[in-house]
Amino acid sequence: MSKMIPQRTVDVLRLFNDVSVELYGIDCELYVPKNLDLVEIKDVFSYSSDYEYDKYDAKVFIEWSPNQHRLRKLGIFMEGETPIVAWFKNQPEVTIRSYIKIPLQYIPSKFDTDEFEIVDLIVPYLHDMEILRSYKIAPRRIKKL
């Protein structure tokens, strides 16, 4: 990479993201899977009960229904249903298949669950280094035995 943006600048911009999420985010419980490698071997034969999670108290900022212009700015082109976009602090590292549990008072009435799974990673404006990371989330579905 070209190192066009100095590392110290990247660190400051990441810190701004953390400060924003701390100020505007809501408290949640974050569950990050710790045995993804073992479960991915099973592929489609894996169940929700196969995952083991590390639990963290975290903050999350959620855009429940961003408009199309906002989504295009993030690099999301959609058809049909509008995705839910979430931002977390940089630590702990959030991965796909992680999920969050949010207090019911913050959830719009069209959802009948308080658990939301991270389904995709959004990294807009990447040149040298990843500065801002957001995620697409969806209501969590539990695959039963």
Helices and strands as residue ranges (DSSP letters): H 7-24, E 26-33, H 36-42, G 43-45, G 48-50, E 53-63, H 68-74, E 84-88, E 99-101, G 104-106, E 115-122, E 134-139
